[in-house]
Amino acid sequence: MTVEPESTFAPLQLRIPEPAARPGEAPRFADVALSDAGSVRRPAVDCPENDLLDLAYSLVRVLDDDHQAVGEWAGQLTSEQLIVGIDDMLRHRAFDAKMLRAQRQGKTSFYMQALGEEAVACAHARALRPGDMNFPTYRQQGLLIASDYPLTEMMNQIFSNSRDPMKGRQLPVMYSSKDHGFFTISGNLGTQFIQAVGWAMASALSGDTKIASGWIGDGATAEADFHAAMVFASTYQAPVILNIVNNQWAISTFQGFARGSSATFAARGHGFGIPAIRVDGNDYLAVSAVSSWAAERARRNLGPTLIEWVTYRAGAHSSSDDPSAYRPKDEVGSWPLGDPVDRLARHLLATGVWTNDDHAAAIANASAVVDAAYAEAEANGVLGDGHATSPSTMFDDVYAITPPLLKRQRQQAGY
């Protein structure tokens, strides 16, 4: 065999992904693959995975440029259900704004908004049934809000006060409520994805009818737990919905790093034999329709579904982040899929079931509800005012029967 001389080859190089635009440049979203509203087919829920390949590369959209619902995915919700949906999102947005201000005022240490992503969680929550279990990340507070979890309870935890349901054991935004189908948030990115699959497997093994819904961000799909979850969900055909929220940015790293050379995040599903679908996450009607389709698949023992929700994080990653350091300042206004609240409002206006006065009243009502909850929670105490849960609770809820060693430690600590 002839060995080519080393000088024959060019120096090796790595491909370093780059976002379409940096601060100071004009925003560009030319690489975001879109489909015309209503153009993507709605297959039967029992359609085999190898007949669904196109859905991982197209984008399910229901609302067109004239704010009408078109295509096979339309017609799934009544006008009354849509009004509930916009009320959920307005309450969510008002809650986020209130709590971010509270953080700026020093009343809590940390907060994370879901500005621009409200439709994903709110519509998905309404598509599930009582007893189903979500395994969320830290940006799915809409699941709780849309399931009518008390806002005061959420605020008590954010304030870390004496009524904090987590007793100060979790970060302010890491909620937990079994009754509302919201599994305890984990601070370790990606762990909730494999936990969702395990819970779904346990539900099936016990002969139950409840399904799981796992959540992960685009950046965390690079974690090993994502791939482990996909293997187990595929192998055992677990009754689980696997949600990837592609909001374009993983803290300060754009989604191209985690996506790699794959055309879409949804396309990864087919490598595991899992039906996958890519959806406009800022279209409440599309989110609801696809969530219901995937939930029906799980309930009918047809296995998992991977959904990529294409949306945009309009705000900062968290209260400690400054997005102007890594993306163009006016990028939000250039996002081609718009704002979810505005789009649903325009649809309701276009169909004649909503007026500008109705919308103004809904905004005022959402603010009033949030303000009332805030006043109640603030009366229970805020961060650093002496109304925190007693440190003695660190010894509670650890063992069914407290062992002698823990009793001695508690006594030594003065509790």
N, C-alpha and C positions, 0 to 999 in steps of 0.2 A: 504494500500500500504506500502510495506517495504522500508524504506529509507536506502540506503547504507551509511555506516559510511564514513566520510570525508577522512579517511586514505586509502580508497579503490582506490581513483583516484590519478593519477600522477599530479604534478603541471601543470597548463596551460602554453602553450607556443605560441609564434607568429612565423610565418615563415618570416624570413628576407631575401629577394632575394639577391643573390650574383652574380656578374659577373663571367664569366668563368675563368678570369685571372686578376690579379692585377699587378701593376708595379713591375718589377723584375722577373716576372714569364713568362713562355712560352705562347704565344698567343694560344687560343683554340676557335674554332668555331664549335665544334661538335654538339652544340644545334641548329645550323641554319639549318632548314629543307630544303633540296634541292631536285630538280627533274631533271632527265636527260633532256638535251636539246631536244626539239621536242616531248616530251612524253605527254604533257598536251594538252587535246583536245580543239578545238575552237568551242564552241557551237553557235547555231543560236542566233542572237541578241534578238529574242523574246522568248528565252527559259525561262520557269518559274523559279522563285527563288529557289524553293525546288528541282529543278533538277540540281542545280549548286553548291551544298554543297561541292563537292570535290575540287572545284577551290579555296576555301579559305584555304585549307591545303596543296596544291601542289604549285609549283612555275613555272609560265610560263617563259620558256627560248627558245630562237630561235637559238642563236649562240652556236655551239658545240665546243669541244676541238680542232677541226681541223679548226675552224673559218668559218665553213660553216653554212648557214641558213637552218634549218631543221624543219619539223613539220607543223602542220596545220596553225600556226600563221605566217609562213614565206611567202615571196613573196608579201608582201603588198607595198613595196617601190621599186622604180627604182634605178639604179646606180646613176643617177643624183641627186635624192633626198637624197641618202646616203652621197654623197659628200657634199651637202648642210649641212647635219647634222653634219659631222665632222668639217666643217668650223665653224658652230655655236659653237660647243663645244670648239674648239681651241681658238676662239675669247673670249669666256666666261672665259676660263682658263687664257688667257693672261691678260684680264681685272682684274680678281681677284688678280693675282700676282702683277700687277702694283699698284693697290689700296692698297694692304696690305703693300707694300713698302712705299707708300705715307704716310700711317698711322705711320709707324715706323719712318719716317722722320719728323713727327709732322705737316703734311699738312692737316690732318683731325683727328678728335678725336676718330674715331671708324670705324671698318670695319668688315664684316663677309663674309668669303669665302664659296663657295659651292664645294670645291675641292673633287673630287670623285663622285659627285652627278650630274654632268652636263647633263647626258643623260635624267634624269627624267624631268627636266623643258624644255630643248631644244626640245626633241622629242614630248612632250605633246603640246607645243606651236604650232608646225607645224601641229598637228592633229585637231586643232580648226579652226573656221572660224572668219573672221572680224565681230566684234560686240559681240561675246561671251565674257564673263567677268570672269576673274580669281580673286579669293580672296586669295592672297598668304600670306605666312609667310615671314620672313626676309631672307630666303635662296632660293628664287625662282627668282633671278635676270636673270636667263636663259630664263624665259618667255619673258622678255623685249628684251634681246639680240637677241634671235631667231626671234622675231617679228620686228627686225630692228629699235628699238627705238634708237635715237641718243645717242651714248656713251658719247659724250660731255655733254649732258644734265644730264646723270646719274652722271658724275664726278663733274659737277657744284654743284649738291646737296651734294655730298660727301664732297666737299671742303667748303660748306656753304658760297659760294661767292656771289657776286652781281647778278649773273645770275642763282642762285639757283631757280629752278621752284617752290619749296616749300616755298621760301622766309624765310628760316630758321626756319620754324615751325615744322619740322619733324627731327627725328634722321637721320644721314647721309645715312643710307641704306634703309630708308622707303620711297620707290618711289611711284609714283602715275601717271597713265596715262589712262584716259578713252578711248582715241583714240586707244590705244594699248591693250585694254582689261585687264588692270591691276588696280584693285581697290586699293585705299589707304591702305597701310599696317597699322595695328593697333599694338601698343606695348603691348596690353593686350592679353596674349596668349589664343587662342581658339575662340575669338570673331568673327573672319573672317569666321569660319565654319558655324555658324548659319546665318550670313549675306549672305553667298553664297546661302543658301537654300531660304532665304527670297527674294533675287533678282530673283532667278529662278522661284519662285512662282509668283512674280510680272510679269515676262516675259510671263508666261502662262496665267495669268489673263487678260493681255492686248492683247492677241492673237498674240504675237510676235513669232519669230522662233529662237531666240537666247537662248543659254544655259549658265549655270554657271559652274564654276569649283572651288571647295573649297579645300584649302590646310591646312594641320595641321601636326605637327611633332609627333613622337611616344610619347614623354613625355606629350605633351599637350592634348592627348586623355584622360588623367585623369581629365581634366577640365569639368565642368558641361556643358559648351556650346557644347562640342562634342556630348554629349548624347541628348541635346535638339535638335540639328541639325538633328540627326538621327531620332528622333521621328517625327519631322515635315516633313522631306524628305520622310519618309515611309508613313505617314498618307495621305499626299497630292500628293504623287507620283511626286514630283518636278523634273523638267528636269535639274538635277545637277549631276556632277561627284564629288565624295567625295574622295579626295586623302590623304592617310596617308603616309608620308615619314618616313619610319623606317630606320634611319641611325645609329641605334644601341646605340646612346648616346644622352640623353637630358642634355645638358651642362655636368655635371660630374656624372650624374646618368644614369646607363645603362637601356636599354629598358625594362628589366624585372619588374621594379617597376610599370610602367604604364600599361603594358600588363596584370599584375596580373596572374591568373591561366589559362587564355585563351591560347590555343595552338598557335594562331597567332592573329595579330591585325585584319586581314581580317575576321576572324571567328565572330567578333562582329557584322558584318553586318547582319548575319542571325538571330540574336536575335531580330532584328527590321524588319525582312522580306525584307531586302535589298540584292539583288545579290552582291556577294563579290568575289574578285579575288586577288590572291597574285602573284606578278610579279618580275622578276629580274630587278631591277632598274638600273643596270649597263650594260644592253643589250639594245642599242638604238633601235634595230629592235623590240624587245619585248615591249618596252615602247610605241613605235609608234603604233604597231598593237593593243594593248589593249586600248590605249587612243582613237583610232578611233572607236573601237568596243563600248566602253562606250559612246562616243559622239553620235554615231548613235542610241543607245538605247534611249538617252535623246531626240534626235530630233524626234524620232518616237513615242513619248509619252509613252514610256515603263518604265519611272521612273528613279530613281537614281541608281547609281552603286558605290559601295565602292571598292577602289583599295588600296592595301598595296604595296608600292614600297620598295622592300628590297634592301638597298644600304648601303654605309658606309661613315661616315664623316671622310675623310682622314686627314683633317686639324684640327686646334683648333676650338672650338665653336665660338669664336670671337677673335678679336685682343687683348682682355684682358684675354684670357684663356690660360692655360698651360696644355695640355692633358697628359703630362708625369706624372702628379700628380695622375692620376686615371686609366690609362690603360697602358699596356705594350708598351714600346717605339717602337718596331718593329711590332706592331699589324697590321699596314696598309699593309705590305707586305704579311701577312698571310690571308688576307681577301679572301675567296674562290671564290668570283665573280669578282675579278680582277678590272682593271681600265677601265672605259667606253670609254675613248678616244683610248686607246691602243687596246681594243677589236674591235672597229669599224674599226680602221686602219688595223688591221690584217685581218679582213674579206675582206676589199676592196683589199688588197694585194693578198689574196688567190683567189679571183675571177678574178684577172687580170685587174681590172679597175683602179688600183692605183699602183703607184710605190714608192720606197723610196724617189726618187727625188720629186715626187708630194707631199709627206708628208712633206718633208723638206721645200718645197716652201709654203705649206699651213701654216706651223708654222711661217715662216718668214712673210708671208702676214698678219696673225692675229696680230703679234707683231707690224707690221708697222701701221696697222689700229688703234690699241690701242694707240700707241705712238703719232700718229697724233691727236687723240681726246684728249689725255692728254695734249699735248702742247697747244691746243686751250683753254681747261678748266683752265689750270694753269695760262694762260695769263689773265683770268678773276678774278684771285685771289685764294688764299688758306686760310685755317683757320688761323686767327689771324694776317693777314697782312693789315687789314684796309679796305678790299674790301667786307665786309659782307653787306647783305641786311639791309637797314635802319630799325631801330626798329619801325618806323612809320607804317610799313606795318602790325603790329599787330592789327591795327584798321580796316584794309581793309578786304573785303570779309566776314564780320560777319553778317551784315544785308543788305537787299536790299535797304532799306532807313535808313541811320544812325540816331539813336535816339538822342535826345538832351543830354542825360547823357553821351553817348559815345563821342559826340562832345566836351563836357566840359573836359572829361578826356584826350582827345587828346590834347586839348589846354594847359591843366595843365602840360602835359608831354613835352610840347614845340614843338609839331608837328602839 
